[in-house]
Amino acid sequence: MAWQFPRPQSDRKLVGNYKKRLQRYDCTTKSKLKEWIIQIWYHDEELQNLCSNLVNSMPTRVAMLINAKGGHIIIKTIENVVFTVQK
């Protein structure tokens, strides 16, 4: 049986926020979609802050996962968003 690294729920929050922003724009062609993805990634301050918070919280999340020996953990961030990781 291969060991798999648990996937944190926080990445789903990031993807969800990205999708919400993309829904505001005309993404009917590949080139328009690519244009808006790049525009949002480089110029959306809220998304940049979310990414920074997720990256900065990673050491804490990894340490908690190690302490839980790969078991279930719950982390609350400043925004009171609960992230869970399951083995």
N, CA and C atoms as a LAMMPS dump frame, in Angstrom:
ITEM: TIMESTEP
0
ITEM: NUMBER OF ATOMS
261
ITEM: BOX BOUNDS ff ff ff
-5.0000000000000000e+02 5.0000000000000000e+02
-5.0000000000000000e+02 5.0000000000000000e+02
-5.0000000000000000e+02 5.0000000000000000e+02
ITEM: ATOMS id mol type element x y z
1 1 1 N 0.843 -1.189 0
2 1 2 C 0 0 0
3 1 3 C 0.884 1.247 0
4 2 1 N 0.682 2.122 -0.936
5 2 2 C 1.479 3.346 -1.051
6 2 3 C 0.971 4.394 -0.067
7 3 1 N 1.908 5.122 0.552
8 3 2 C 1.534 6.186 1.469
9 3 3 C 1.238 7.44 0.672
10 4 1 N 0.154 8.112 1
11 4 2 C -0.22 9.344 0.309
12 4 3 C -0.188 10.495 1.282
13 5 1 N 0.366 11.624 0.827
14 5 2 C 0.379 12.816 1.672
15 5 3 C -1.019 13.404 1.733
16 6 1 N -1.512 13.737 2.919
17 6 2 C -2.854 14.315 3.028
18 6 3 C -2.946 15.649 2.303
19 7 1 N -4.062 15.895 1.715
20 7 2 C -4.275 17.138 0.974
21 7 3 C -5.08 18.111 1.83
22 8 1 N -4.511 19.273 2.151
23 8 2 C -5.26 20.241 2.965
24 8 3 C -6.433 20.841 2.199
25 9 1 N -7.456 21.172 2.914
26 9 2 C -8.647 21.774 2.328
27 9 3 C -8.395 23.213 1.885
28 10 1 N -7.311 23.808 2.377
29 10 2 C -7.043 25.213 2.08
30 10 3 C -6.843 25.475 0.589
31 11 1 N -6.291 24.5 -0.126
32 11 2 C -6.1 24.717 -1.562
33 11 3 C -7.441 24.791 -2.281
34 12 1 N -8.439 24.124 -1.75
35 12 2 C -9.784 24.198 -2.342
36 12 3 C -10.369 25.594 -2.177
37 13 1 N -10.064 26.223 -1.054
38 13 2 C -10.537 27.598 -0.834
39 13 3 C -9.909 28.529 -1.871
40 14 1 N -8.631 28.344 -2.129
41 14 2 C -7.935 29.171 -3.113
42 14 3 C -8.534 28.969 -4.51
43 15 1 N -8.73 27.733 -4.897
44 15 2 C -9.308 27.436 -6.209
45 15 3 C -10.731 27.976 -6.3
46 16 1 N -11.5 27.832 -5.232
47 16 2 C -12.874 28.342 -5.212
48 16 3 C -12.927 29.853 -5.396
49 17 1 N -12.041 30.569 -4.705
50 17 2 C -11.989 32.027 -4.85
51 17 3 C -11.583 32.428 -6.261
52 18 1 N -10.648 31.69 -6.828
53 18 2 C -10.199 31.963 -8.195
54 18 3 C -11.353 31.774 -9.174
55 19 1 N -12.097 30.683 -9.014
56 19 2 C -13.234 30.412 -9.908
57 19 3 C -14.297 31.496 -9.803
58 20 1 N -14.564 31.957 -8.576
59 20 2 C -15.557 33.026 -8.39
60 20 3 C -15.15 34.291 -9.137
61 21 1 N -13.876 34.612 -9.078
62 21 2 C -13.401 35.81 -9.776
63 21 3 C -13.499 35.645 -11.292
64 22 1 N -13.172 34.455 -11.775
65 22 2 C -13.237 34.213 -13.221
66 22 3 C -14.67 34.291 -13.743
67 23 1 N -15.657 33.961 -12.918
68 23 2 C -17.053 34.004 -13.353
69 23 3 C -17.523 35.422 -13.643
70 24 1 N -16.814 36.398 -13.156
71 24 2 C -17.18 37.8 -13.383
72 24 3 C -16.821 38.279 -14.791
73 25 1 N -15.985 37.518 -15.486
74 25 2 C -15.442 37.976 -16.763
75 25 3 C -15.851 37.057 -17.912
76 26 1 N -15.68 37.573 -19.113
77 26 2 C -15.966 36.808 -20.324
78 26 3 C -14.803 35.853 -20.585
79 27 1 N -15.026 34.577 -20.332
80 27 2 C -13.989 33.558 -20.528
81 27 3 C -14.466 32.529 -21.546
82 28 1 N -15.062 33.004 -22.629
83 28 2 C -15.669 32.104 -23.605
84 28 3 C -14.666 31.472 -24.56
85 29 1 N -13.446 31.98 -24.6
86 29 2 C -12.415 31.376 -25.447
87 29 3 C -11.182 31.083 -24.591
88 30 1 N -10.322 30.223 -25.089
89 30 2 C -9.099 29.895 -24.356
90 30 3 C -8.232 31.132 -24.137
91 31 1 N -8.136 31.965 -25.156
92 31 2 C -7.274 33.142 -25.03
93 31 3 C -7.828 34.128 -23.996
94 32 1 N -9.154 34.295 -23.965
95 32 2 C -9.756 35.185 -22.955
96 32 3 C -9.581 34.606 -21.553
97 33 1 N -9.765 33.29 -21.434
98 33 2 C -9.583 32.637 -20.137
99 33 3 C -8.153 32.824 -19.65
100 34 1 N -7.198 32.587 -20.527
101 34 2 C -5.785 32.754 -20.171
102 34 3 C -5.498 34.189 -19.76
103 35 1 N -6.03 35.135 -20.5
104 35 2 C -5.828 36.559 -20.203
105 35 3 C -6.344 36.908 -18.804
106 36 1 N -7.554 36.439 -18.473
107 36 2 C -8.135 36.752 -17.173
108 36 3 C -7.441 36.013 -16.033
109 37 1 N -7 34.79 -16.282
110 37 2 C -6.251 34.06 -15.251
111 37 3 C -4.994 34.839 -14.885
112 38 1 N -4.278 35.291 -15.884
113 38 2 C -3.049 36.057 -15.644
114 38 3 C -3.368 37.387 -14.96
115 39 1 N -4.398 38.066 -15.444
116 39 2 C -4.791 39.359 -14.866
117 39 3 C -5.142 39.212 -13.376
118 40 1 N -5.942 38.217 -13.064
119 40 2 C -6.351 38.002 -11.672
120 40 3 C -5.147 37.618 -10.82
121 41 1 N -4.33 36.699 -11.31
122 41 2 C -3.196 36.212 -10.533
123 41 3 C -2.243 37.345 -10.149
124 42 1 N -1.984 38.251 -11.06
125 42 2 C -0.997 39.296 -10.799
126 42 3 C -1.573 40.585 -10.218
127 43 1 N -2.886 40.79 -10.313
128 43 2 C -3.425 42.09 -9.919
129 43 3 C -4.545 42.041 -8.882
130 44 1 N -4.948 40.893 -8.42
131 44 2 C -6.014 40.794 -7.421
132 44 3 C -5.385 40.746 -6.033
133 45 1 N -5.474 41.853 -5.328
134 45 2 C -4.826 41.977 -4.021
135 45 3 C -5.399 40.994 -2.992
136 46 1 N -6.693 40.795 -3.018
137 46 2 C -7.319 39.866 -2.067
138 46 3 C -6.816 38.434 -2.28
139 47 1 N -6.712 38.022 -3.531
140 47 2 C -6.2 36.691 -3.845
141 47 3 C -4.725 36.566 -3.452
142 48 1 N -3.959 37.611 -3.662
143 48 2 C -2.55 37.6 -3.268
144 48 3 C -2.41 37.464 -1.753
145 49 1 N -3.277 38.152 -1.004
146 49 2 C -3.245 38.038 0.452
147 49 3 C -3.621 36.63 0.905
148 50 1 N -4.608 36.043 0.248
149 50 2 C -5.009 34.68 0.575
150 50 3 C -3.847 33.713 0.343
151 51 1 N -3.171 33.85 -0.788
152 51 2 C -2.014 32.99 -1.095
153 51 3 C -0.918 33.17 -0.046
154 52 1 N -0.633 34.401 0.306
155 52 2 C 0.398 34.674 1.313
156 52 3 C 0.039 34.042 2.65
157 53 1 N -1.225 34.172 3.052
158 53 2 C -1.672 33.573 4.314
159 53 3 C -1.543 32.06 4.29
160 54 1 N -1.892 31.443 3.162
161 54 2 C -1.78 29.993 3.06
162 54 3 C -0.327 29.54 3.128
163 55 1 N 0.553 30.247 2.427
164 55 2 C 1.978 29.893 2.448
165 55 3 C 2.548 30.101 3.845
166 56 1 N 2.219 31.211 4.479
167 56 2 C 2.75 31.509 5.812
168 56 3 C 2.239 30.543 6.871
169 57 1 N 1.062 29.969 6.677
170 57 2 C 0.509 29.044 7.665
171 57 3 C 0.986 27.607 7.468
172 58 1 N 1.687 27.338 6.366
173 58 2 C 2.109 25.97 6.075
174 58 3 C 2.991 25.35 7.16
175 59 1 N 4.004 26.045 7.695
176 59 2 C 4.818 25.412 8.746
177 59 3 C 3.986 24.962 9.952
178 60 1 N 3.015 25.769 10.349
179 60 2 C 2.154 25.398 11.465
180 60 3 C 1.322 24.172 11.129
181 61 1 N 0.764 24.149 9.92
182 61 2 C -0.063 23.01 9.516
183 61 3 C 0.744 21.724 9.427
184 62 1 N 1.965 21.823 8.89
185 62 2 C 2.815 20.635 8.78
186 62 3 C 3.218 20.142 10.166
187 63 1 N 3.585 21.057 11.065
188 63 2 C 3.956 20.67 12.429
189 63 3 C 2.795 19.981 13.14
190 64 1 N 1.592 20.502 12.971
191 64 2 C 0.43 19.876 13.603
192 64 3 C 0.171 18.49 13.022
193 65 1 N 0.368 18.348 11.735
194 65 2 C 0.181 17.053 11.091
195 65 3 C 1.207 16.043 11.607
196 66 1 N 2.447 16.492 11.766
197 66 2 C 3.488 15.613 12.304
198 66 3 C 3.145 15.197 13.726
199 67 1 N 2.718 16.169 14.549
200 67 2 C 2.344 15.858 15.934
201 67 3 C 1.161 14.906 16.012
202 68 1 N 0.274 14.999 15.04
203 68 2 C -0.898 14.106 15.015
204 68 3 C -0.569 12.774 14.338
205 69 1 N 0.704 12.589 13.974
206 69 2 C 1.173 11.366 13.307
207 69 3 C 0.355 11.05 12.063
208 70 1 N 0.038 12.099 11.329
209 70 2 C -0.687 11.926 10.074
210 70 3 C -2.187 11.842 10.232
211 71 1 N -2.671 11.976 11.455
212 71 2 C -4.108 11.89 11.697
213 71 3 C -4.831 13.18 11.376
214 72 1 N -6.073 13.248 11.787
215 72 2 C -6.937 14.391 11.521
216 72 3 C -6.502 15.595 12.346
217 73 1 N -6.4 16.759 11.698
218 73 2 C -6.097 17.998 12.417
219 73 3 C -7.043 19.097 11.945
220 74 1 N -7.251 20.086 12.788
221 74 2 C -8.057 21.254 12.431
222 74 3 C -7.224 22.49 12.741
223 75 1 N -7.178 23.383 11.779
224 75 2 C -6.432 24.637 11.949
225 75 3 C -7.388 25.789 11.681
226 76 1 N -7.365 26.785 12.543
227 76 2 C -8.157 27.99 12.319
228 76 3 C -7.203 29.116 11.969
229 77 1 N -7.539 29.852 10.931
230 77 2 C -6.71 30.98 10.519
231 77 3 C -7.286 32.266 11.073
232 78 1 N -6.628 33.345 10.766
233 78 2 C -7.073 34.662 11.223
234 78 3 C -8.494 34.954 10.727
235 79 1 N -8.821 34.488 9.521
236 79 2 C -10.137 34.75 8.942
237 79 3 C -11.21 33.796 9.478
238 80 1 N -10.853 32.986 10.507
239 80 2 C -11.764 32.004 11.097
240 80 3 C -12.235 30.966 10.094
241 81 1 N -11.377 30.643 9.143
242 81 2 C -11.668 29.59 8.191
243 81 3 C -11.024 28.317 8.718
244 82 1 N -11.772 27.249 8.75
245 82 2 C -11.242 25.994 9.258
246 82 3 C -10.677 25.181 8.108
247 83 1 N -9.429 24.766 8.247
248 83 2 C -8.788 23.895 7.276
249 83 3 C -8.636 22.523 7.929
250 84 1 N -8.948 21.477 7.236
251 84 2 C -8.764 20.159 7.799
252 84 3 C -7.867 19.343 6.894
253 85 1 N -7.139 18.45 7.527
254 85 2 C -6.289 17.516 6.816
255 85 3 C -6.585 16.148 7.363
256 86 1 N -6.822 15.196 6.492
257 86 2 C -7.107 13.854 6.943
258 86 3 C -6.137 12.874 6.329
259 87 1 N -5.824 11.847 7.109
260 87 2 C -4.909 10.804 6.651
261 87 3 C -5.613 9.891 5.673
